[in-house]
Amino acid sequence: VPAFLNKLYSMVDESATDDYIHWSQNGKSFIVKDHKEFAKIVLPRYYKHNTFASFVRQLNMYNFHKIPAVHQGALLLETQREHWEFSNEHFRRGSLDRLALATRKRNKEHEKKSDSSSVSLAKLIRDITVIRQQQEDISTELSSLQKDNSILWQESLAAREKHQQHKEVIARILHFLTSVFSGHNITPAANSQQINGP
């Protein structure tokens, strides 16, 4: 149970403070009489301040509600009130065990920031996932290109080898033909010399 609520219950339940703060008749709310005197005399005994506005602000944080004051059938303005009355469904006379249920209001701005942070985080995770997928696609493409390059390189080497083999075959053929035709050119000349004589 928050210290504020424990101190509040003790302050309201304490008979010595009844001139300034006490339970309502049905015990479902409490009443502050003469808030200026209450702030000056009672508040410092239980809290580290004597500001009534701060006290009311803390009550609001724990979902206490002000009950409108009625005087002879007419609503009174806050400046005209002789007393202030507050209630909370979990703050009841004789029900200390219910204090734990009187929780603080959740900060809407904080919730909004938390929601925004969650959305931003979710978007960041999605973006990272997309980037990772893109990286995987690029890696796959690079692997494919490397494989294609390897195949092209092997084909190029094979083509060079074939080209070299063809050159060697052609060179041999030319050499053979040269030797053959050279032999035919010499033989007729020799025969002519044998026929005609010296």
Disulfide bonds with the S-S distance in Angstrom:
none
